[in-house]
Amino acid sequence: MPAAVELAQQPVRKQRKQSKKIFSLYLLLAPAIVLLFVFHYLPMYGVLISFQDFSVFKGIGGSDWVGLKNFSYFLNDDTFWKIMRNTLIFNFYDIIFGFTAPIIFAILANELYSITFKRIMQTVSYLPHFLSWIVVSGIAYEILSPSHGMVNDALNALFGTKPIFFMTDPQLYRGINVAIEVWKSTGWSAILYFATIAGIDQSLYEAAKIDGANRFKQIIYITLPMMVPIIVLLFLLKISTIFTASFDRFYLLENPLVYDVGDVISTYIYRIGLEKAQYSLTTAIGFVQSLLGFIMLVAANKISKKLVGLGLY
């Protein structure tokens, strides 16, 4: 009888030990959860401002309620739709060039024979990521300067062209902005792809060589299929930010002469929200922006599951 009791208590003891281990893991996770709650969930209370005529002196509790007035205002504003169009265009370019560039770069770098040169190139490609946009914008303005920039000097020496005002030309600004973003982010964004490629079983490549597959076919039938899960994951995350734009990137690279093609939601919110103190209007815009991003993420996740059977959840 005691042996039977002892046997019956073993699962209970095992469960208690597991509970203690899990509890210690929860304790380690607790600070991150608290920070997430304090800095990401508590501020959601401020969304109420979008339904008010917010006054700094009255606060959220004392400001007058105006319902959907702020939403109606910016949805019927031609300026808002212009900056929404610009935001979508820039994100579309970022997906075409900025999202695909790290994939291509990682694959090409993996094909290098020299391991030493490969590591050096990877390390050098990471460096632009650690430069702040203030530094990057300063470099861009110096290189593209119409008076002493090296690009204009080279064009003048080779073709005798007149100085080109790159950063103030609406026709050139978008391409320059996207090119700078690709240069800055490609190396860093390729890290996950490098790790994925490094984890591919080398026996697959050896079997492909025996079957007569050249390097290009190995990329098409082995490397790319193995990269699909991480590509899908990062693409879904990219889709969720299609209605957003990096503030520092656009604020530092744009100027009033290119507002028609370069002004995006983040810079627009800064000007009318902080400079003109229209807090309720900018909160309403931010709320709609977040809502649209959430809808895009859910829709993209469902489409991805149907097409390739992969998703975030």
C-alpha positions, 0 to 999 in steps of 0.5 A: 500500500505505501508503495502504491501511494508513493507511486501515485505521488510521483507525478504530483512531485514532478509537476511541482518541480516543473511549476517551480522552474516555470515560476522562475522563468516568469520572474525573469520575464516579469520586468519585460512584461511590466515595461511593456505594460507601462510604456505600450499599454497604459499610453493607450488611454491617450487615444481618448484625446482623438474624440476630444477637443483636447486642452493641455490645461484641462487634461483628458478628464476635463476636455470637451468631447467632440465625437468623430469631428477630428476623424471627419476633418482629416478624412475630408482634408486633401492634404491628408490624402496627399501625405497618405499617398506619399507614405504608401508610395515610399513603403511600396518602394521600400518593399520592392527595393528595401525588402528584396535587397537584403535577400539578394545581398545575403544570397550573393554573399553566400556564394563567395568562395573566400570565407575571410572576404565574406566575413569582412564584407558582411561586417562592413555592410552592417556599419551604415545601420549604426550611423544615425540619420543625422549623420547619414543626412549630412553625408547625403547633403555633402555628396549631393551638394550642387556647389561642392558635392562629389557627384556634381563635380564628377558629372561636370568633369565627365559630361560638362553638366550644370549643377543639379539640385538633387535634394530639392528636385521633386522628380529625384527626391523619392529615388534618392530617399529610397536609395539612401534607406537601402544603403543604410539598412541592407546589411543589417536586415540581411543578418537573419538571412545569413543565419538562415543560409548558414543553417541549411544542411550542406548535404543538400548542396552536395546531393544537388552537385552530384545530380548536376545542379549548377550554382544558380539551380542550387539557389533556386531549388535549395537556398530560396525554399529554405529561406521562405519561412523567414522571408514570409515572417519579415514580409508580414511584419513589413506589411504591418508598417505600410501606413507608417514612415520613419520620422527621422529619415524623412524629417532630416532628408526632406525640405519644403521644396519637396513636400508635395512628393516627400511629406509623409504621415509622421512629418505631417503629424509633427508639424500640425501636432507639436508645432501647431498644437493640434493634439486631438487631430494628430491623435486621431490620425495616429489611431487610424494609422495603427488600426489600418496597420493592424488590419493589414497585418491580419489580412496579410497573415491570412493570405500567407497561410492560404498561399504558403501555409505560413504565418505569424500565428 
